[in-house]
Amino acid sequence: MFDIGFSEMIVIAVIALVVLGPEKLPRVARTAGILLARMQRYVNDVKADINREVELDELRKLQKEMQNTAQSIEQTVKGEISAVQSEFKQIGDSTQKALSEPSAEPVSDPVADAFADPPPVQSPADTPPTAMPHLEPLREPPMAAVPAPSPQLELGLDDTPLANAPPPAMKPASAAPSVVSTAAKV
């Protein structure tokens, strides 16, 4: 705010000490500090008010620009709608005129064609038969002679070991008495 350096402040403090004396100087310094603080707050409030007014002014300008843009868009849309309505009216008038005049050839109306029902589908009875190419009946392929499985293979009693089969297990000890019993019979 004021362009006062440190040396100038010391000179002012010394002069105030001499003029006011050591008893009144602290009270005067405190009052001066309070007044300076009030003045700074007042200046800051004024700056804030000015900034708010500038921002409000900018917002008002922005609001006017947005309203002008919205009005121009609305006018453009209304103009396009009226142009489309007049075009539809011309199409309707030309269709009415074409329908009221007798003519030898039918008039094609693109709007009516767009909303017309699809043409009827012919049933298979109405259509003439088409020639189908002659196809041969399917035959089963000839079967190679496969030998009938033996009952031992079906039960898994075949003695031939399989390539991936585990080694045969040892017979249990209960098989030994049966050998003895057959020897006693002899």
C-alpha positions as CSV (number, residue, x, y, z in Angstrom):
1,M,0.0,0.0,0.0
2,F,2.5,2.6,1.1
3,D,6.1,2.3,-0.1
4,I,7.8,2.3,3.3
5,G,11.0,0.4,3.9
6,F,12.4,-1.0,7.1
7,S,14.8,1.9,7.8
8,E,12.0,4.4,7.4
9,M,9.9,2.5,9.9
10,I,12.7,2.6,12.4
11,V,13.0,6.4,12.0
12,I,9.2,6.8,12.5
13,A,9.3,4.6,15.6
14,V,12.2,6.6,17.1
15,I,10.4,9.9,16.5
16,A,7.2,8.5,18.0
17,L,9.1,7.3,21.0
18,V,10.6,10.8,21.5
19,V,7.3,12.7,20.9
20,L,4.9,10.4,22.7
21,G,7.1,8.9,25.4
22,P,7.5,5.4,26.5
23,E,4.2,5.3,28.5
24,K,1.8,6.2,25.6
25,L,3.7,4.6,22.7
26,P,2.3,1.0,23.3
27,R,-1.3,2.2,23.5
28,V,-0.9,4.4,20.3
29,A,0.8,1.6,18.4
30,R,-2.0,-0.8,19.3
31,T,-4.7,1.7,18.2
32,A,-2.7,2.4,14.9
33,G,-2.6,-1.4,14.3
34,I,-6.3,-1.7,14.8
35,L,-7.1,1.2,12.5
36,L,-4.7,-0.3,9.8
37,A,-6.4,-3.7,10.1
38,R,-9.9,-2.1,9.7
39,M,-8.7,-0.1,6.7
40,Q,-7.3,-3.3,5.1
41,R,-10.5,-5.2,5.7
42,Y,-12.5,-2.3,4.2
43,V,-10.2,-2.2,1.1
44,N,-10.5,-6.0,0.7
45,D,-14.3,-5.8,1.0
46,V,-14.4,-3.1,-1.7
47,K,-12.2,-5.3,-4.0
48,A,-14.5,-8.3,-3.4
49,D,-17.6,-6.3,-4.2
50,I,-16.1,-5.0,-7.4
51,N,-15.0,-8.5,-8.4
52,R,-18.5,-9.8,-7.7
53,E,-20.1,-7.1,-9.8
54,V,-17.7,-7.9,-12.6
55,E,-18.5,-11.6,-12.4
56,L,-22.3,-10.8,-12.3
57,D,-21.9,-8.6,-15.4
58,E,-20.1,-11.4,-17.2
59,L,-22.8,-13.9,-16.2
60,R,-25.5,-11.5,-17.4
61,K,-23.7,-11.2,-20.8
62,L,-23.4,-15.0,-21.0
63,Q,-27.1,-15.4,-20.1
64,K,-28.0,-12.9,-22.9
65,E,-25.8,-14.8,-25.4
66,M,-27.4,-18.1,-24.4
67,Q,-30.9,-16.7,-24.7
68,N,-30.0,-15.3,-28.2
69,T,-28.5,-18.6,-29.2
70,A,-31.6,-20.5,-28.0
71,Q,-33.9,-18.1,-29.8
72,S,-31.9,-18.5,-33.0
73,I,-32.1,-22.3,-32.7
74,E,-35.8,-22.1,-32.0
75,Q,-36.3,-19.9,-35.1
76,T,-34.2,-22.3,-37.2
77,V,-36.2,-25.3,-36.0
78,K,-39.5,-23.5,-36.6
79,G,-38.4,-22.6,-40.2
80,E,-37.4,-26.2,-40.9
81,I,-40.7,-27.5,-39.5
82,S,-42.7,-25.1,-41.7
83,A,-40.6,-26.0,-44.7
84,V,-41.3,-29.7,-44.1
85,Q,-45.0,-29.0,-43.5
86,S,-45.2,-27.1,-46.8
87,E,-43.4,-29.9,-48.6
88,F,-45.9,-32.4,-47.2
89,K,-48.8,-30.2,-48.1
90,Q,-47.5,-30.0,-51.7
91,I,-47.1,-33.8,-51.8
92,G,-50.7,-34.2,-50.4
93,D,-52.1,-31.7,-52.9
94,S,-50.3,-33.4,-55.8
95,T,-51.6,-36.8,-54.6
96,Q,-55.2,-35.4,-54.3
97,K,-54.9,-33.9,-57.7
98,A,-53.6,-37.2,-59.2
99,L,-56.3,-39.2,-57.5
100,S,-59.1,-36.9,-58.7
101,E,-57.9,-37.0,-62.3
102,P,-58.6,-40.2,-64.2
103,S,-55.5,-41.5,-65.8
104,A,-54.5,-44.6,-67.7
105,E,-51.4,-45.4,-65.7
106,P,-51.2,-45.5,-61.9
107,V,-49.4,-42.7,-60.1
108,S,-46.7,-43.7,-57.6
109,D,-46.8,-41.8,-54.3
110,P,-43.6,-42.2,-52.3
111,V,-45.3,-41.3,-49.0
112,A,-48.2,-43.7,-49.6
113,D,-45.9,-46.4,-50.8
114,A,-43.8,-46.1,-47.6
115,F,-46.9,-46.7,-45.4
116,A,-48.7,-49.2,-47.7
117,D,-49.1,-52.9,-46.8
118,P,-46.6,-55.3,-48.4
119,P,-47.8,-57.2,-51.5
120,P,-49.6,-60.5,-50.8
121,V,-47.5,-63.6,-50.7
122,Q,-48.4,-66.3,-53.2
123,S,-49.3,-69.7,-51.8
124,P,-47.5,-72.7,-53.0
125,A,-50.7,-74.0,-54.7
126,D,-50.8,-70.8,-56.9
127,T,-47.2,-71.1,-58.1
128,P,-46.4,-73.6,-60.9
129,P,-44.2,-76.5,-59.9
130,T,-40.5,-76.1,-60.7
131,A,-38.5,-79.0,-62.1
132,M,-36.4,-80.6,-59.5
133,P,-33.2,-82.3,-60.5
134,H,-33.3,-86.1,-60.1
135,L,-31.6,-87.2,-57.0
136,E,-30.6,-90.8,-56.3
137,P,-31.8,-92.3,-53.0
138,L,-29.3,-92.5,-50.2
139,R,-27.6,-95.9,-49.7
140,E,-25.8,-97.2,-46.7
141,P,-22.1,-97.9,-47.3
142,P,-21.1,-101.5,-47.6
143,M,-20.1,-103.1,-44.2
144,A,-16.8,-104.9,-44.0
145,A,-16.9,-108.3,-42.5
146,V,-16.4,-107.9,-38.8
147,P,-15.7,-111.1,-36.8
148,A,-18.2,-111.7,-34.0
149,P,-16.8,-111.1,-30.6
150,S,-16.2,-114.2,-28.5
151,P,-17.9,-114.6,-25.1
152,Q,-14.5,-114.6,-23.4
153,L,-13.6,-111.2,-24.9
154,E,-16.9,-109.8,-23.8
155,L,-16.4,-110.9,-20.2
156,G,-12.7,-109.9,-20.3
157,L,-11.5,-113.6,-19.8
158,D,-9.2,-113.7,-22.7
159,D,-5.7,-114.8,-21.8
160,T,-3.9,-112.5,-24.3
161,P,-2.4,-109.6,-22.5
162,L,-3.3,-106.2,-23.7
163,A,-0.5,-103.8,-24.7
164,N,-1.4,-101.2,-22.1
165,A,-2.7,-103.6,-19.4
166,P,-1.0,-103.7,-16.0
167,P,1.0,-106.8,-15.1
168,P,-1.1,-109.7,-13.7
169,A,-1.4,-109.8,-10.0
170,M,-0.1,-112.6,-7.8
171,K,-2.6,-115.2,-6.9
172,P,-3.8,-115.2,-3.3
173,A,-2.6,-117.8,-0.8
174,S,-6.1,-119.3,-0.7
175,A,-5.4,-120.9,-4.1
176,A,-2.7,-123.3,-2.6
177,P,-5.1,-125.6,-0.7
178,S,-7.1,-126.3,-3.8
179,V,-4.0,-127.7,-5.4
180,V,-3.5,-129.9,-2.4
181,S,-7.0,-131.1,-2.4
182,T,-6.8,-132.2,-6.0
183,A,-3.6,-134.1,-5.2
184,A,-5.3,-136.0,-2.4
185,K,-8.0,-137.2,-4.7
186,V,-5.4,-138.7,-7.0
